[in-house]
């Protein structure tokens, strides 16, 4: 018999065709296999029973990096029989179809390739671009699909005779490996130091000496240029001065796990993540001696963002360096990651003492993925290398309860929010989500965002039928969506920010669209239904029809956006609302009198109001002394407050929450539950005015406990009203481990089924996924 078998999913660039050839030989199946834009297509000949066993083993024994979404087979009529039947399974030329199925994410270098580049006598010894069928760049070098060498940056490098022999040998692990190369035929390094240029092995040797000697290098990594430097205090001080980066933490890379464990007690789950194919940054607690010896890596925090080498070049650069090495994006502030070599030579010498580049082009810029260690696993914080563009599979998304079939699945483009920007594209049974871009308010970041979206629309053959954006009228992303929808002649749907947060978790967990849920969204800012800034919200209803039912009671936000980097302003607002003379408290003595008077006037006149939990944490951080009147970046004050609380957590036994109240918010016609923290502000003002040793840290911990206890009480009262124990936690404040772990633990203890992000960023990086999900539900309900 002859069957046509189509395998879809992540099946290109993972050694799938070599796997099929070997599997076919084991089963006695003959025919052909090829890449197609829709996946992998197999023309298989054999007895029906043999073919069924062959198909079963395709799923059961697939390569480790493959992710199969479907395997379909159809019998080919006898009339199509070939004159000369095949005698083995062979690979034939790839071809394109109308749409791309999936593009494989970049894969960290495997152990066998590392062993080759570090083994004297191996022909790839010291080769910075070693790769095989199981590892190496994929998405970052892909121009189009199918994933074959001519469609990648490797097309510029013809194979030498030895590489060609490995590529053609079905028993070799580099059989059909599209990134195969060696020192004779592959990419090469170039090091520029001032007016001097060094190439090849000489460039690597000198770069290693410079790095070991304390120089700052701009290094072209897999997805863009990075700054690398030994993590000594002088070098870090120089790097902070050059990048104008006063307090923001740096990620650090270690040569291996053994070296890392001398600084951070990573457990097996963190070790597995660090050493896996994503090779992400993981934010994890470090030992006291590490924090004391290197206070400038993450000032004021007891955690570092740690990583292991993800490419042969990183392994070769770090060889012999036992301590931490700074590894951070090299882009100037307000710019996307640098990927262009000419731009790197033009702009990066102001940060770096030397630029280490290579002649392999980066087609897609992609930063490192980030997770944070917590009690129950890892909290996703940034979607990047190793994750993008792997899709979120949603086979049940549009299957309405009680219906006999799924409705039409449209093509939807969702453009996310402005901060931690990403876009998502919804197609039948999947949502494809881009990498992290940064802040769209910066023109260069926005241009990179638009260019990448254009690439994806073409690669995935997307014909938009609906565009979804945030409800904030002044967002750059909203204004872009308005123009995009007009150009394409399709409807535009505006989605409230926090509903999108809740919907993103629902999409990840494939929640039935008709399930009644309680949603709690906690973040820094988001445009609310009433035009104020939300950020501590509770919802109930189906995911597509979430009703706002309460949350934190709002407070004035004097100074508008200034409050984000001047936490004293929100402290003044909360205390003023509680009837406290804030200007009489000692921590406000350092505030410029004119600015304090201006804030007082604004409070009297009634500035815009906010219910943001992020702003609450900002204010508490200032009042307990975790930060000063100003901070460098959004999220710094809550991070420092959490670090304060973690210090107290080791000594405190079950700290009691500060007083709070859950009240019926009379400001709205419908019944809403409000979490009133006024009693807590009153107690904090008294305690913080004359703190005892250790009290600020304990107050920080008690505030976390207060927020957890208050939100759990709100959830329990909502459950009594709506009759559902399914609860979704979402929003950027859940990057705070004390809050995230505390809420999950206590909600589960009172009988809730709690859903959180496990694969997608818990911050605004997932907003576009929630928008796409809600857009699909709206499309199916209203037939947009």
C-alpha positions as CSV (number, residue, x, y, z in Angstrom):
1,X,0.0,0.0,0.0
2,X,1.0,3.6,-0.5
3,X,0.1,6.3,2.0
4,X,0.7,10.1,2.1
5,X,1.5,11.1,5.6
6,X,1.6,14.8,6.7
7,X,3.2,15.7,10.0
8,X,2.5,19.3,11.3
9,X,4.0,21.2,14.3
10,X,7.6,21.9,15.2
11,X,9.1,19.4,12.8
12,X,11.6,21.4,10.7
13,X,15.1,22.2,12.0
14,X,14.9,19.4,14.6
15,X,16.3,16.5,12.7
16,X,12.9,15.2,11.7
17,X,13.7,14.0,8.1
18,X,16.7,12.0,9.3
19,X,14.6,10.5,12.0
20,X,12.0,9.4,9.5
21,X,14.6,7.8,7.3
22,X,16.0,5.8,10.2
23,X,12.5,4.9,11.5
24,X,11.4,3.8,8.0
25,X,14.5,1.5,7.7
26,X,13.6,-0.1,11.1
27,X,10.1,-0.8,9.9
28,X,10.9,-1.8,6.4
29,X,9.0,1.2,5.0
30,X,10.2,2.8,1.7
31,X,9.3,6.0,-0.1
32,X,10.2,9.6,0.2
33,X,10.2,12.4,2.8
34,X,10.4,16.2,2.3
35,X,9.9,19.5,4.0
36,X,6.9,21.5,3.0
37,X,5.7,24.9,4.2
38,X,2.9,23.0,5.9
39,X,5.2,20.6,7.7
40,X,6.8,17.3,6.8
41,X,5.3,15.2,4.0
42,X,6.0,11.4,3.7
43,X,5.2,9.2,0.7
44,X,5.3,5.8,2.4
45,X,5.0,2.3,0.9
46,X,4.4,-0.9,2.8
47,X,1.8,-3.3,4.2
48,X,-1.0,-1.5,6.0
49,X,-0.2,-3.0,9.4
50,X,3.5,-2.0,9.0
51,X,2.4,1.6,8.0
52,X,0.2,1.8,11.0
53,X,3.0,0.8,13.3
54,X,5.3,3.3,11.5
55,X,2.9,6.1,12.0
56,X,2.5,5.3,15.7
57,X,6.2,5.4,16.2
58,X,6.5,8.8,14.5
59,X,4.7,10.3,17.5
60,X,6.2,8.0,20.2
61,X,9.8,8.3,19.1
62,X,10.0,11.8,17.6
63,X,13.3,13.8,18.1
64,X,13.5,15.6,21.5
65,X,13.1,19.1,20.1
66,X,10.1,18.2,17.9
67,X,6.6,19.0,18.9
68,X,4.0,17.2,16.8
69,X,0.6,18.8,16.5
70,X,-1.0,16.4,14.1
71,X,-0.2,13.3,12.0
72,X,-2.6,12.6,9.1
73,X,-2.6,9.9,6.5
74,X,-4.4,9.2,3.2
75,X,-4.2,6.2,1.0
76,X,-2.8,7.0,-2.5
77,X,-4.9,5.3,-5.2
78,X,-3.3,2.5,-7.1
79,X,-3.8,4.5,-10.3
80,X,-1.0,6.7,-9.0
81,X,1.5,3.9,-8.6
82,X,5.0,4.6,-9.7
83,X,6.6,2.6,-12.6
84,X,9.7,2.0,-10.5
85,X,8.7,1.6,-6.8
86,X,11.3,2.9,-4.3
87,X,13.8,0.6,-2.5
88,X,14.4,2.8,0.6
89,X,13.2,6.0,2.3
90,X,15.0,8.9,0.7
91,X,14.8,12.7,1.1
92,X,13.6,14.7,-1.8
93,X,13.6,18.4,-2.5
94,X,11.5,20.6,-0.4
95,X,8.7,22.7,-1.7
96,X,6.5,25.5,-0.6
97,X,2.7,25.6,-0.1
98,X,0.4,28.5,0.6
99,X,1.1,28.8,4.3
100,X,3.9,28.2,6.8
101,X,3.1,25.8,9.7
102,X,5.7,26.5,12.4
103,X,9.2,28.0,12.6
104,X,11.4,26.3,15.1
105,X,12.8,28.4,17.9
106,X,16.6,28.7,18.4
107,X,18.1,25.8,20.2
108,X,21.0,26.1,22.7
109,X,24.2,24.3,21.7
110,X,24.1,20.6,22.7
111,X,26.7,18.8,24.9
112,X,28.2,16.9,22.0
113,X,28.8,20.0,20.0
114,X,30.4,21.7,23.1
115,X,32.6,18.6,23.5
116,X,33.8,19.0,20.0
117,X,34.8,22.7,20.2
118,X,36.6,22.1,23.5
119,X,38.5,18.9,22.5
120,X,42.0,19.4,21.2
121,X,42.4,17.4,18.0
122,X,38.8,17.5,16.9
123,X,38.4,19.3,13.5
124,X,35.9,21.7,15.1
125,X,38.1,22.5,18.1
126,X,37.7,26.2,18.9
127,X,35.0,26.7,16.3
128,X,32.4,29.3,17.6
129,X,29.6,28.3,15.2
130,X,29.3,24.5,15.7
131,X,25.9,23.0,15.4
132,X,24.1,19.8,14.5
133,X,20.6,18.5,13.8
134,X,19.8,18.8,17.5
135,X,21.0,22.3,18.2
136,X,21.9,25.7,16.9
137,X,20.2,28.9,15.6
138,X,16.9,28.4,13.8
139,X,14.3,31.3,14.0
140,X,17.0,34.0,14.3
141,X,18.6,33.0,10.9
142,X,15.4,31.9,9.0
143,X,14.3,34.0,6.1
144,X,11.5,31.8,4.9
145,X,10.2,28.2,5.0
146,X,10.7,25.3,4.4
147,X,13.7,25.3,6.8
148,X,16.4,24.5,4.3
149,X,19.9,26.0,4.0
150,X,19.0,28.3,1.0
151,X,16.2,29.9,3.2
152,X,18.6,30.7,6.0
153,X,21.6,32.9,6.7
154,X,23.8,29.8,6.2
155,X,23.1,30.1,2.4
156,X,26.1,32.3,2.3
157,X,28.4,29.5,3.2
158,X,29.0,26.6,0.9
159,X,29.9,23.2,2.6
160,X,33.4,21.8,2.3
161,X,33.9,18.2,1.3
162,X,34.0,16.9,4.9
163,X,30.8,18.8,5.9
164,X,29.1,17.6,2.8
165,X,30.0,14.0,3.6
166,X,28.5,14.4,7.1
167,X,25.4,16.1,5.6
168,X,24.8,13.2,3.2
169,X,25.4,10.4,5.7
170,X,22.1,9.0,7.0
171,X,23.9,7.6,10.1
172,X,25.7,10.9,11.0
173,X,24.1,13.2,13.5
174,X,24.6,16.0,11.0
175,X,22.6,14.3,8.3
176,X,20.6,17.0,6.7
177,X,21.6,19.5,9.4
178,X,21.0,22.8,7.7
179,X,23.4,24.8,10.0
180,X,26.3,22.4,9.4
181,X,29.7,24.1,9.0
182,X,33.3,24.0,10.2
183,X,36.3,26.3,10.4
184,X,37.0,25.6,6.7
185,X,33.6,26.6,5.3
186,X,31.5,28.4,8.0
187,X,31.1,31.8,9.5
188,X,34.1,33.5,10.9
189,X,34.8,36.0,13.8
190,X,36.0,39.5,13.5
191,X,37.2,41.6,16.4
192,X,37.6,45.4,16.1
193,X,39.6,47.1,18.8
194,X,39.9,50.8,18.0
195,X,41.5,51.0,14.6
196,X,42.7,47.4,14.7
197,X,41.0,44.4,13.2
198,X,41.6,40.8,13.9
199,X,39.9,37.8,12.2
200,X,39.2,34.1,12.8
201,X,41.0,32.3,15.6
202,X,43.1,35.4,16.3
203,X,39.9,37.3,17.0
204,X,38.7,34.7,19.5
205,X,42.1,34.5,21.3
206,X,42.4,38.2,21.7
207,X,38.7,38.6,22.8
208,X,39.2,36.0,25.5
209,X,42.3,37.8,26.8
210,X,40.4,41.1,26.8
211,X,37.4,39.7,28.6
212,X,39.6,38.0,31.3
213,X,41.5,41.2,31.7
214,X,38.5,43.3,32.6
215,X,37.5,44.8,29.2
216,X,33.9,45.3,28.1
217,X,33.1,43.4,24.9
218,X,30.2,43.9,22.5
219,X,29.5,40.4,21.3
220,X,27.3,39.3,18.4
221,X,25.2,36.5,20.0
222,X,22.5,34.3,18.4
223,X,19.8,36.9,18.4
224,X,21.6,40.2,18.7
225,X,24.6,42.0,20.2
226,X,25.3,41.7,23.9
227,X,27.7,43.4,26.3
228,X,29.9,41.0,28.2
229,X,32.4,41.8,31.0
230,X,33.8,40.2,34.1
231,X,31.6,41.1,37.1
232,X,34.1,43.0,39.2
233,X,33.1,46.3,40.8
234,X,35.3,48.5,38.7
235,X,34.1,47.0,35.4
236,X,30.5,47.2,36.5
237,X,30.9,50.8,37.6
238,X,32.4,51.6,34.2
239,X,29.5,49.8,32.4
240,X,26.9,51.5,34.5
241,X,28.4,54.9,33.8
242,X,28.6,54.3,30.0
243,X,25.1,52.9,29.8
244,X,23.6,55.4,32.3
245,X,22.2,52.4,34.1
246,X,22.4,53.3,37.8
247,X,20.4,50.6,39.6
248,X,18.9,48.2,37.0
249,X,20.2,44.6,37.6
250,X,22.5,42.9,35.2
251,X,22.2,39.3,34.1
252,X,25.2,37.2,34.6
253,X,26.5,34.1,32.7
254,X,28.5,31.3,34.3
255,X,30.7,28.9,32.4
256,X,28.9,25.8,33.8
257,X,26.5,24.7,36.5
258,X,29.3,23.8,38.9
259,X,30.6,27.4,38.8
260,X,27.1,28.8,39.2
261,X,26.4,26.6,42.3
262,X,29.2,28.3,44.1
263,X,27.1,31.5,44.0
264,X,23.5,30.3,43.9
265,X,21.9,27.1,45.4
266,X,20.0,26.2,42.2
267,X,17.7,23.2,42.5
268,X,17.2,20.6,39.8
269,X,14.3,22.3,38.2
270,X,16.3,25.5,37.7
271,X,19.3,23.6,36.6
272,X,17.2,21.7,34.0
273,X,15.8,25.0,32.7
274,X,19.2,26.7,32.5
275,X,20.8,23.7,30.7
276,X,17.8,23.0,28.4
277,X,17.3,24.0,24.8
278,X,15.9,27.4,25.8
279,X,18.9,28.3,28.0
280,X,17.0,31.2,29.5
281,X,17.9,33.7,32.2
282,X,16.5,32.5,35.5
283,X,16.2,35.0,38.4
284,X,17.1,33.0,41.5
285,X,18.3,33.8,45.1
286,X,22.1,33.9,45.6
287,X,24.2,33.0,48.6
288,X,25.1,35.8,51.0
289,X,28.8,35.7,50.1
290,X,27.9,36.2,46.5
291,X,25.7,39.2,47.2
292,X,28.4,40.8,49.5
293,X,31.2,40.1,47.0
294,X,29.3,41.5,44.1
295,X,26.8,44.1,45.4
296,X,26.7,46.0,42.1
297,X,25.2,43.1,40.0
298,X,21.7,43.6,41.4
299,X,21.9,46.5,43.9
300,X,19.7,46.0,46.9
301,X,18.3,42.7,45.7
302,X,19.1,39.2,47.0
303,X,18.7,37.6,43.6
304,X,20.5,37.5,40.3
305,X,19.4,36.7,36.8
306,X,21.7,33.8,35.9
307,X,22.3,32.0,32.7
308,X,24.6,29.4,31.1
309,X,26.3,29.6,27.7
310,X,23.8,29.1,24.9
311,X,26.2,29.0,21.9
312,X,29.7,27.6,21.3
313,X,31.0,31.2,21.2
314,X,29.9,31.8,24.8
315,X,31.5,28.5,25.9
316,X,34.8,29.5,24.3
317,X,34.8,33.0,25.7
318,X,34.1,31.9,29.2
319,X,36.6,29.0,29.3
320,X,38.8,29.5,32.3
321,X,36.6,32.2,33.9
322,X,35.2,30.8,37.1
323,X,33.1,33.7,38.3
324,X,30.1,35.6,37.0
325,X,30.3,37.5,33.7
326,X,27.9,40.3,32.9
327,X,25.8,39.4,29.8
328,X,23.3,42.1,28.9
329,X,21.8,43.5,25.7
330,X,24.0,46.0,24.0
331,X,21.3,48.3,22.6
332,X,21.3,52.0,23.4
333,X,18.4,53.1,25.6
334,X,15.3,53.5,23.5
335,X,16.6,51.2,20.7
336,X,15.8,47.6,19.9
337,X,18.6,44.9,20.1
338,X,21.4,45.7,17.6
339,X,21.7,43.1,14.9
340,X,23.3,45.0,12.1
341,X,27.1,44.8,12.0
342,X,27.7,48.3,10.7
343,X,25.4,49.8,13.3
344,X,27.3,47.8,16.0
345,X,30.6,49.3,14.8
346,X,29.1,52.7,14.7
347,X,27.2,52.8,18.0
348,X,28.6,50.2,20.4
349,X,32.1,51.5,20.9
350,X,30.7,54.1,23.3
351,X,29.8,51.2,25.6
352,X,32.4,48.6,24.8
353,X,36.2,48.5,24.5
354,X,36.0,46.1,21.5
355,X,33.4,44.7,19.1
356,X,33.3,40.9,18.4
357,X,31.2,40.3,15.3
358,X,30.8,37.6,12.7
359,X,29.6,37.3,9.1
360,X,26.4,35.2,9.8
361,X,23.4,37.5,9.4
362,X,20.7,37.7,12.0
363,X,17.3,37.7,10.3
364,X,15.2,38.1,13.5
365,X,16.4,39.9,16.6
366,X,15.5,38.0,19.7
367,X,16.6,38.6,23.3
368,X,17.0,36.1,26.0
369,X,14.0,34.5,27.6
370,X,13.6,35.2,31.3
371,X,12.0,33.2,34.2
372,X,11.9,33.7,37.9
373,X,12.1,31.0,40.5
374,X,9.2,30.6,42.8
375,X,7.7,28.0,45.2
376,X,5.7,26.1,42.6
377,X,8.0,26.3,39.5
378,X,9.2,29.1,37.3
379,X,7.4,32.4,36.6
380,X,7.7,33.4,32.9
381,X,8.8,37.0,32.6
382,X,10.0,37.5,29.0
383,X,9.4,35.6,25.8
384,X,12.5,35.4,23.7
385,X,15.2,33.1,22.4
386,X,14.3,29.5,22.7
387,X,10.5,30.3,22.9
388,X,9.7,32.4,19.9
389,X,7.9,31.7,17.6
390,X,6.6,28.4,19.2
391,X,2.8,28.7,19.1
392,X,0.2,28.3,21.8
393,X,-2.0,25.4,20.7
394,X,-5.7,26.1,21.3
395,X,-7.7,23.2,19.7
396,X,-10.8,23.9,21.8
397,X,-10.8,27.7,21.6
398,X,-13.8,28.3,19.4
399,X,-15.7,25.1,20.2
400,X,-18.8,26.6,21.9
401,X,-20.4,24.6,24.6
402,X,-23.4,22.6,23.4
403,X,-22.5,23.1,19.7
404,X,-21.9,20.3,17.3
405,X,-18.9,21.9,15.6
406,X,-16.4,24.7,15.8
407,X,-17.2,28.0,14.1
408,X,-14.9,29.6,11.5
409,X,-11.5,30.4,13.0
410,X,-10.5,33.8,11.6
411,X,-7.1,35.3,11.1
412,X,-6.7,37.9,13.9
413,X,-3.8,40.3,14.5
414,X,-3.5,41.5,18.1
415,X,-0.9,44.3,18.8
416,X,-0.6,44.1,22.6
417,X,0.2,47.1,24.8
418,X,3.0,49.6,24.6
419,X,5.3,48.3,27.4
420,X,7.0,44.8,27.0
421,X,5.4,44.9,23.6
422,X,4.6,41.8,21.5
423,X,2.1,41.0,18.8
424,X,0.1,37.8,18.3
425,X,-1.5,36.2,15.3
426,X,-4.4,33.9,15.7
427,X,-4.9,31.1,13.1
428,X,-7.0,27.9,13.3
429,X,-6.0,26.1,16.5
430,X,-3.0,28.2,17.3
431,X,-1.8,31.6,18.5
432,X,1.6,32.7,17.3
433,X,3.3,35.2,19.5
434,X,6.3,37.4,18.7
435,X,9.4,38.0,20.8
436,X,9.7,40.8,23.3
437,X,10.4,44.2,21.8
438,X,10.4,46.8,24.6
439,X,8.6,50.1,24.8
440,X,6.8,51.1,21.6
441,X,7.0,54.8,22.7
442,X,10.6,54.7,21.3
443,X,10.5,55.2,17.5
444,X,13.2,52.6,16.7
445,X,11.4,49.9,18.8
446,X,8.2,50.7,17.0
447,X,9.8,50.4,13.6
448,X,11.3,47.0,14.6
449,X,7.9,45.9,15.8
450,X,6.1,46.8,12.6
451,X,8.8,45.3,10.4
452,X,8.7,42.0,12.2
453,X,4.9,41.9,12.0
454,X,5.1,42.5,8.3
455,X,7.5,39.5,8.0
456,X,5.2,37.3,10.0
457,X,2.1,38.2,8.0
458,X,3.9,37.2,4.8
459,X,5.6,34.0,6.2
460,X,2.4,32.7,7.7
461,X,0.2,33.8,4.8
462,X,-2.1,35.8,7.2
463,X,-5.0,37.8,5.7
464,X,-6.3,39.8,8.7
465,X,-10.0,39.6,9.3
466,X,-9.9,41.5,12.6
467,X,-7.4,43.7,14.5
468,X,-7.4,43.9,18.3
469,X,-5.7,46.5,20.4
470,X,-5.8,48.0,23.9
471,X,-8.5,50.3,25.0
472,X,-6.1,53.1,25.8
473,X,-6.6,55.8,23.2
474,X,-3.1,57.2,23.5
475,X,-1.1,54.0,23.2
476,X,1.3,53.9,20.3
477,X,0.0,50.3,19.7
478,X,-3.6,51.5,19.6
479,X,-2.9,54.2,17.1
480,X,-1.0,51.8,14.9
481,X,-3.9,49.3,15.1
482,X,-6.3,52.0,13.9
483,X,-4.1,52.7,10.8
484,X,-3.5,49.0,10.2
485,X,-7.3,48.2,10.4
486,X,-8.1,51.0,8.0
487,X,-5.4,49.9,5.5
488,X,-6.6,46.3,5.5
489,X,-10.3,47.3,5.6
490,X,-11.1,45.1,8.6
491,X,-12.9,45.8,11.9
492,X,-11.0,47.0,15.0
493,X,-11.8,45.7,18.4
494,X,-10.6,47.5,21.6
495,X,-10.0,45.3,24.6
496,X,-9.7,46.6,28.2
497,X,-6.1,45.9,29.4
498,X,-6.9,43.7,32.5
499,X,-9.5,41.6,30.7
500,X,-6.8,40.8,28.2
501,X,-4.5,39.8,31.1
502,X,-7.2,37.3,32.4
503,X,-8.0,36.1,28.9
504,X,-4.3,35.3,28.2
505,X,-4.2,32.9,31.1
506,X,-7.5,31.4,29.9
507,X,-6.0,30.9,26.5
508,X,-2.9,29.2,27.9
509,X,-5.1,26.8,29.8
510,X,-7.7,26.3,27.0
511,X,-10.5,27.3,29.3
512,X,-13.9,26.5,27.9
513,X,-15.4,29.9,26.7
514,X,-18.6,29.3,28.7
515,X,-17.0,28.5,32.0
516,X,-17.7,31.1,34.7
517,X,-14.5,32.3,36.3
518,X,-13.3,34.8,38.8
519,X,-10.4,36.9,37.5
520,X,-7.9,38.9,39.5
521,X,-5.5,41.2,37.5
522,X,-2.7,42.9,39.4
523,X,-0.3,45.2,37.6
524,X,1.1,48.7,37.4
525,X,-1.3,50.5,35.0
526,X,-4.0,49.9,32.5
527,X,-6.8,52.1,31.0
528,X,-10.0,51.3,32.8
529,X,-13.6,51.3,31.7
530,X,-14.1,54.6,33.5
531,X,-11.1,56.3,32.0
532,X,-9.0,56.0,35.2
533,X,-5.9,53.9,35.6
534,X,-6.6,50.4,36.9
535,X,-4.3,47.8,38.2
536,X,-5.8,45.9,41.1
537,X,-9.0,44.5,39.6
538,X,-11.5,41.7,40.2
539,X,-13.8,40.3,37.5
540,X,-16.4,37.5,37.2
541,X,-18.3,35.9,34.3
542,X,-17.2,34.0,31.2
543,X,-13.9,35.0,29.7
544,X,-15.6,36.7,26.8
545,X,-17.9,38.6,29.1
546,X,-16.0,39.6,32.2
547,X,-17.8,42.0,34.5
548,X,-15.8,44.3,36.6
549,X,-16.8,43.5,40.2
550,X,-14.3,45.3,42.3
551,X,-10.7,45.4,43.5
552,X,-8.5,48.0,45.2
553,X,-10.3,51.2,46.1
554,X,-8.8,54.0,43.9
555,X,-6.6,56.8,45.1
556,X,-5.4,60.1,43.5
557,X,-2.3,59.9,41.3
558,X,-0.6,63.3,41.6
559,X,1.8,64.1,38.8
560,X,0.4,61.5,36.5
561,X,3.2,59.4,35.0
562,X,5.8,61.1,37.2
563,X,4.4,58.9,40.0
564,X,6.0,55.8,38.3
565,X,9.5,57.0,39.0
566,X,8.8,59.2,42.0
567,X,7.1,56.9,44.5
568,X,6.9,59.5,47.2
569,X,4.0,61.0,45.2
570,X,1.8,57.9,45.6
571,X,2.8,57.7,49.3
572,X,1.6,61.2,49.8
573,X,-1.7,60.4,47.9
574,X,-2.6,57.3,50.0
575,X,-1.7,59.0,53.3
576,X,-3.6,62.1,52.4
577,X,-6.7,60.0,51.5
578,X,-6.4,58.4,54.9
579,X,-6.4,61.8,56.6
580,X,-2.7,61.8,57.5
581,X,-0.6,65.0,57.4
582,X,2.1,63.4,55.2
583,X,4.3,66.5,55.0
584,X,4.9,66.2,58.7
585,X,6.4,62.7,58.4
586,X,10.2,62.4,58.5
587,X,10.7,60.5,55.2
588,X,9.2,63.5,53.2
589,X,11.8,65.9,54.6
590,X,14.1,65.3,51.6
591,X,11.5,66.2,49.1
592,X,12.0,69.6,47.4
593,X,9.5,72.0,49.2
594,X,8.2,73.4,45.9
595,X,7.5,69.9,44.5
596,X,5.9,68.9,47.7
597,X,3.7,72.0,47.7
598,X,2.8,71.3,44.0
599,X,1.8,67.8,44.9
600,X,-0.3,69.1,47.8
601,X,-2.1,71.4,45.4
602,X,-2.7,68.6,43.0
603,X,-4.2,66.5,45.7
604,X,-6.5,69.3,46.8
605,X,-7.7,69.8,43.2
606,X,-8.4,66.1,42.5
607,X,-5.9,64.6,40.0
608,X,-6.7,61.4,38.0
609,X,-7.3,58.3,40.2
610,X,-5.8,54.9,40.1
611,X,-6.5,51.5,41.6
612,X,-3.1,50.1,40.7
613,X,-1.4,47.6,43.0
614,X,1.9,48.6,41.5
615,X,1.4,52.1,42.8
616,X,0.5,50.8,46.2
617,X,3.8,48.8,46.3
618,X,5.7,51.9,45.2
619,X,4.3,53.9,48.0
620,X,5.0,51.3,50.7
621,X,8.6,50.9,49.4
622,X,9.2,54.6,49.9
623,X,7.5,54.7,53.3
624,X,9.5,51.8,54.8
625,X,12.8,53.0,53.3
626,X,13.3,50.4,50.6
627,X,13.8,53.1,48.0
628,X,14.3,56.9,48.1
629,X,12.1,59.5,46.6
630,X,13.0,58.6,43.0
631,X,13.7,55.3,41.2
632,X,15.4,54.5,37.8
633,X,12.8,52.2,36.3
634,X,9.2,51.1,36.5
635,X,9.1,48.1,38.9
636,X,12.2,49.0,40.9
637,X,10.3,50.1,44.0
638,X,8.2,46.9,44.3
639,X,11.4,44.8,43.6
640,X,13.2,46.5,46.4
641,X,10.2,46.2,48.7
642,X,10.1,42.5,48.0
643,X,13.8,42.2,48.8
644,X,13.1,43.9,52.1
645,X,10.3,41.5,52.9
646,X,12.4,38.4,51.9
647,X,15.0,39.4,54.6
648,X,12.2,39.5,57.2
649,X,10.6,36.2,56.0
650,X,13.5,34.1,57.2
651,X,13.1,35.4,60.7
652,X,9.3,36.0,60.9
653,X,7.0,33.2,61.9
654,X,3.6,33.8,60.2
655,X,3.5,37.6,60.2
656,X,0.0,38.9,60.7
657,X,-1.5,41.2,58.1
658,X,-2.1,44.8,58.8
659,X,-5.8,45.8,59.2
660,X,-7.9,46.2,56.1
661,X,-11.6,46.1,55.1
662,X,-13.6,44.7,52.2
663,X,-16.4,47.1,51.6
664,X,-19.2,47.6,49.1
665,X,-18.0,50.3,46.8
666,X,-20.8,52.9,46.8
667,X,-19.2,54.9,43.9
668,X,-20.9,52.6,41.4
669,X,-24.6,51.8,40.6
670,X,-23.9,48.0,40.6
671,X,-22.5,46.2,43.6
672,X,-18.7,46.1,43.7
673,X,-16.4,44.8,46.4
674,X,-13.6,47.2,47.3
675,X,-10.4,46.3,49.2
676,X,-10.0,49.3,51.5
677,X,-6.4,49.6,52.8
678,X,-6.9,52.8,54.8
679,X,-6.5,51.0,58.2
680,X,-3.1,49.6,56.9
681,X,-1.9,53.1,55.8
682,X,-2.8,54.5,59.3
683,X,-0.7,51.8,61.0
684,X,2.1,52.1,58.6
685,X,2.4,55.8,59.0
686,X,2.8,55.4,62.7
687,X,5.3,52.6,62.6
688,X,7.4,54.1,59.8
689,X,7.8,57.4,61.5
690,X,10.1,56.0,64.2
691,X,11.2,52.6,63.0
692,X,13.0,50.1,65.3
693,X,15.8,47.9,64.0
694,X,14.3,45.2,61.7
695,X,10.9,46.8,61.7
696,X,11.0,48.2,58.1
697,X,11.7,44.7,56.7
698,X,8.9,43.2,58.8
699,X,6.5,46.0,57.7
700,X,7.3,45.1,54.1
701,X,6.5,41.5,54.7
702,X,3.3,42.4,56.6
703,X,2.2,44.5,53.7
704,X,2.6,41.6,51.3
705,X,0.6,39.5,53.7
706,X,-2.1,42.2,53.9
707,X,-2.6,42.3,50.2
708,X,-2.8,38.5,49.9
709,X,-5.3,38.3,52.8
710,X,-7.4,41.1,51.4
711,X,-7.6,39.7,47.9
712,X,-8.4,36.2,49.2
713,X,-11.3,37.6,51.1
714,X,-12.5,39.4,48.0
715,X,-12.3,36.2,46.0
716,X,-14.2,34.2,48.7
717,X,-17.0,36.7,48.7
718,X,-17.2,36.7,44.9
719,X,-17.3,32.9,44.9
720,X,-20.3,33.1,47.2
721,X,-22.0,35.3,44.7
722,X,-21.2,33.6,41.4
723,X,-20.8,30.0,42.5
724,X,-17.5,29.3,40.8
725,X,-14.2,28.2,42.3
726,X,-12.3,28.6,39.0
727,X,-10.0,31.6,39.6
728,X,-7.5,33.2,37.2
729,X,-4.5,35.2,38.5
730,X,-2.8,37.5,36.0
731,X,-0.8,40.7,35.7
732,X,2.8,41.9,36.1
733,X,2.6,42.2,39.9
734,X,2.6,38.4,40.0
735,X,6.3,38.6,39.1
736,X,6.6,39.3,42.8
737,X,7.3,35.8,44.3
738,X,5.9,36.5,47.7
739,X,2.6,37.7,46.3
740,X,2.4,35.0,43.6
741,X,3.2,32.1,46.0
742,X,1.1,33.6,48.8
743,X,-2.0,34.0,46.6
744,X,-1.7,30.6,45.0
745,X,-1.2,28.8,48.3
746,X,-4.0,30.5,50.3
747,X,-6.5,30.5,47.5
748,X,-5.9,26.7,47.0
749,X,-6.3,26.2,50.7
750,X,-9.8,27.6,50.7
751,X,-10.9,25.5,47.7
752,X,-10.1,27.5,44.6
753,X,-8.8,26.0,41.4
754,X,-6.1,28.6,40.6
755,X,-4.7,29.2,37.1
756,X,-1.6,31.2,36.3
757,X,0.8,31.6,33.4
758,X,3.3,28.7,33.1
759,X,4.5,29.3,29.5
760,X,3.6,32.9,28.7
761,X,4.9,36.1,30.4
762,X,2.8,37.1,33.4
763,X,3.3,40.8,32.5
764,X,2.2,42.9,29.5
765,X,4.2,40.5,27.2
766,X,1.1,38.3,27.2
767,X,-1.5,41.1,26.6
768,X,-1.6,40.4,22.8
769,X,-2.4,36.7,23.5
770,X,-5.4,37.7,25.6
771,X,-6.5,40.2,22.9
772,X,-6.3,37.5,20.2
773,X,-8.4,35.1,22.3
774,X,-11.1,37.7,23.1
775,X,-11.1,38.8,19.5
776,X,-11.8,35.2,18.4
777,X,-14.7,34.9,20.9
778,X,-16.1,38.2,19.8
779,X,-15.7,37.2,16.1
780,X,-17.6,34.0,16.7
781,X,-20.4,35.6,18.8
782,X,-21.0,38.6,16.5
783,X,-19.8,37.4,13.2
784,X,-17.5,40.4,12.7
